[in-house]
């Protein structure tokens, strides 16, 4: 780890999105429970309506017999009981349809909101993780230009620190054509630098380029990482 950016703002966004996601999922589960309850209620009141309808029909048939065993009051009460129960069935069916409509809206519309919240939450967690700045590889720092409370930007006017990776380097060199013919991949190589007199660095020839631009290399050479 190199340094850490204040994570408070990013953590707050993660917490808020997690709460929004839980609320959205809870709304769907609540509607599903209400729908199951409404379906059970419709089944129950429908069964009672069917029973009362049979009673009403029995009273009607009895009233058409030569000797009517039922009074007009009995027949009217049976009819009113049936109509009242039928109204309950219609109300229950309407309630069930309303809940189903809301649930369909949640699945077709709000469910997309759930997916959106999941995507936003994933992005927020990524941004929170990025508040910890880690080294891309093994290496060391030569300059540290930040202190606690310093502002860091993605495109700063100056770097917050200088990181030097520990990795192998390739030296590109130019040779005359006749000398190049004697070189083969895997040959031993030695390099010296004017800034390091008396030191010889050993290496291996890893590749031979078919074409190398001559002028820039002849003047100053080039070291590629």
PyMOL commands that set and color helices and strands:
alter all, ss='L'
color gray80, all
select helices_A, chain A and resi 8-63+72-129+177-180+214-220
alter helices_A, ss='H'
color red, helices_A
select strands_A, chain A and resi 3-4+132-133+139-144+161-165+170-172+188-193+196-204+222-224
alter strands_A, ss='S'
color yellow, strands_A
deselect
rebuild
show_as cartoon
